Amino acid sequence: MTHPTIEIMDTTLRDGEQTSGVSFVPHEKLMIARLLLEDLKVDRVEVASARVSEGEKDAVRMICDWAARRGLLPRVEVLGFVDGHQSVDWIRSVGGRVVNLLCKGSLKHCACQLKKTPDEHIADIRAVVEYATEHDMDVNIYLEDWSNGMKDSPDYVYHLMDALIDTPIRRYMLPDTLGILNPLQVIEYMRKMMKRYPGAHFDFHAHNDYDLAVSNVLAAVLSGCRGLHTTINGLGERAGNAPLASVQAILKDHFQAVTRIDESRLNDVSRVVESYSGVVIPPNKPIVGENVFTQVAGVHADGDNKNNLYYNDLLPERFGRKREYALGKNSGKANIRKNLEDLGLDLDEDSMRKVTERIIELGDKKELVTQEDLPYIVSDVLKHDVLNDRVKLKSYVVNLAYGLKPLATLKVEVNGKEYEENSSGDGQYDAFVRALRKVYKGTLGRDFPMLTNYAVSIPPGGRTDAFVQTVITWQFRGRVFRTRGLDADQTEAAIKATMKMLNLIEGEYEQG
């Protein structure tokens, strides 16, 4: 059996940036382009639209300059328009060598938007293609609104293609611009195009208005399409585009298709784009969501202990992640034991029963329980020092005064010895951490974990005048973990989370 080779063009930096409220600054665009081409290894990237702004011009110039120095310039593409020489000249001026020409793929668009006849539009397209080719540029064309074109005016689509098939156009890119198609229609229309133009290279560009983008992409592959357009995290206009992570997983597992994508980098790149775009990844989003490799039901954890009964081909390690076992009222002993094993804690059956009952009780109250909370729960339930705090906060003062930087003074005990330090900071908690860092790095000569995320929320089911919980994500010696603090005061909650972190890693300092 021949496995199809599929070319991936990622348009996060062009179509993805058309997501409402998303705008990347030039250095962010450059960083994302580098991650897409060098880390994820997508075949091509579409980085901008011509003639948009001076900022866009700077971004494309930076990307093209970087790509040229690494031999990647033929894989950088810019959307251009049928506007004589203007788009081509704009792209050339910033160092680009590939134009994705936006043409009209339906009679309605041609007549109502351009107010031109098909032959007039074709003449304009051919003139732009000829001009770009004369200047050693490659040309791909979008047939905008192709899906409606095939539904309502297929003769127009064929007339357009017949007139262009003898030109140097490299790829014909077929967008479901308004996201109206279902997989059966994609198969029908794509096969008609393939049969009529067997030598042409067709890309398919899906939109997710009916939540069918991924299904439609796969229908296009089934029909012989050779290229697909995706975005990171499914960014894009309205409901977005086909998300690269989902497309890659299904192509490989269900079609045995071959791509260049490095799956192990998908999660990291998704997190960078999440940060730059400000669009939060839903926790249940396949492949890259926070919860998708977390087992909640205790029966699943039990099955994983018995010949991996609840595993599928989507192993988290493929995507640079690991399987986790959630703690809550549905956990059961198997989930809890899995988490305890990760922490190196071994409990007898009676102790396990008591800890399980306590976690169920917390779950009924909608409390968030993390793996890092387990030692404290064990200590509280069993009434003995399963976790003997080797780092203790003896006292601290944080001051906030108008017009002055916050100050923190603290006294901390580490393995029975007390240390005192003070520092200023950009906020009360920042001042506290800076003082702690002085103790660890300056006095003790130790590495201090990097804070990578800081989230404050009202506990589920809580009220605005009750507790707040602070969940802090840390990076230390190649691993990432979270600690949580709960208190009526936000700063105090963050300090509690920090002290949990210091006790969790204390043993690692001794190991060097």
Secondary structure, DSSP 8 states (H G I E B T S, - for coil): ----B-EEEE-TTTTGGGSTT----HHHHHHHHHIIIIII--SEEEEEETTS-HHHHHHHHHHHHHHHHTT-GGGEEEEEESSTTHHHHHHHHTT--EEEEEEE-SHHIIIIII---HHHHHHHHHHHHHHHHHTT-EEEEEEETHHHHHHH-HHHHHHHHHHHTTSS--EEEEE-TT----HHHHHHHHHHHHHH-TT--EEEE-B-TTS-HHHHHHHHHHTT--EEEEBGGG--STT-B-BHHHHHHHHHHHH--B----GGGHHHHHHHHHHHH-----TT-TTTSTTTTEE-SHHHHHHHHTT-TT--S--GGGGT---EE-BSTT-HHHHHHHHHHHTT----HHHHHHHHHHHHHHHHTT--B-GGGHHHHHHHHHTS-SS--SEEEEEEEEE--TTS--EEEEEEEETTEEEEEEEE-SSHHHHHHHHHHIIIIIIS-----EEEEEEEE--TT--TTS-EEEEEEEEETTEEEEEEEEESSHHHHHHHHHHHHHHHHHHHHHH-
